[in-house]
Amino acid sequence: MASLDSNRGAKRAREARAALGLDAMAPLQDILDVVEAQKPVIVATMPDGVAGACFGGQILWVNGNQYAPRQRFTLVHEFGHAWIGHDGRLEPDTVDTLNGRTSDPYEIQANAFAAEFLVPKAGLDRFESEPTLEDVVALASEYGVSAPAMVIRLEQCKLASPARNARLRREVEEGLHGYLRVESLDDRLERIDSLPYLSPSLRGSYLEAALRGDAAVGRDVAAAIDRLMSA
């Protein structure tokens, strides 16, 4: 059964879609476009094991060295922290946290927000019979997530029996979906060809100088950011 925090995060995601004028069911073709219209985003090289961060509730960071579906989930997770109004002194998010290995209520809420914002339950409730591996791959391509993530999402939404969930997990773990290609959304996150990427509102700032290492003041700020990230 979903926890109170999971339910809260999913509810806030539905509210966010409505407030932003987004379809309650449809995939988001360019998540970077959607999010950076609300908050500035930085996609940069980050320490191993770190997926992203929401600094001060204002600037959203994503590890640009991770694969695109992970970056999309990370970006919306960090956006969830900001949208829900979590404390601005949040720690950087690890890969384990975004994989659900956490008991922190804020992280559970942000994970549920990201899952519902990216892959709304209303958009999945379309099957007359239990979903197959082919359905998993088609949905993963449609919503821009990985096949394993879609299996988890179908399980969260109770759209398959425990036996079918176990079968789908096994088939994906064994790579049986490999012949069914998960197509890329080709959104801007996938088209970033050099790091760091900064939203237009951050360009020309001291922070950009710090990240690019092209100014003395930038080097000082970069050192402060490094200390924060490694703390």
QUIMO-V34178 format. One record per run of one state. SS is the DSSP state (H for helix, E for strand, C for the rest). FROM is the first residue (numbers start at 0). LEN is the number of residues. If there is no record, write none. Layout:
BEGIN
ss=(SS;SS)
from=(FROM;FROM)
len=(LEN;LEN)
END
This chain:
BEGIN
ss=(C;H;C;H;C;E;C;E;C;E;C;H;C;E;H;C;H;C;H;C;H;C;H;C;H;C;H;C;H;C;E;C;H;C;H;C;H;C)
from=(0;3;19;30;36;39;44;49;55;58;63;67;84;92;94;98;104;118;120;124;132;143;146;156;161;173;175;179;187;191;196;198;199;202;205;212;215;230)
len=(3;16;11;6;3;5;5;6;3;5;4;17;8;2;4;6;14;2;4;8;11;3;10;5;12;2;4;8;4;5;2;1;3;3;7;3;15;1)
END
